[in-house]
Amino acid sequence: MVLRKRSVWLNNGFETLADVTLRPSAHGTQVAITWRSHYFVAAFITLWLGLVVLIAGFGAVLSGMPEASAIVLVFLLFGFGFVALGRLLARPDRSVLLEFIAQVTAGSPYPDAMLPPR
């Protein structure tokens, strides 16, 4: 199952998704969580940056104009800036999702070996 924190005021395509898998184990149920973004967003950013490098990069090299390289840099920074801003806005989502999963499963979010000593 895939969980996400829903925000009323913000629709963030880079929001954190928790891909949760429940498996039986000798000591109960093991909860495996994989943190990720939407597949569409990852594909779009990969396509964006790939096309920037292919089209603008080769165009700058073939034109022989050094100022054309600045355009490539601007588009690359724009793509990475989108990812950085989106991930920055989604930072609190991970802890909220982890607390929700621990509450629903009535378990500790960490294995016993990782808990601090009492």
Buried (B, 14 or more C-beta within 10 A) or exposed (E): EEBBBEEEEEEBEBBBBBEBEEEEEEEEEEBEBEEEBBEEBEEBBEEBBEEBEEEBBEBBEEEEEEEBBEBBEEBBEEBEEBBEEBBEBBEEBBEBBBEEBBEEBEBEBEEEEEEEEE
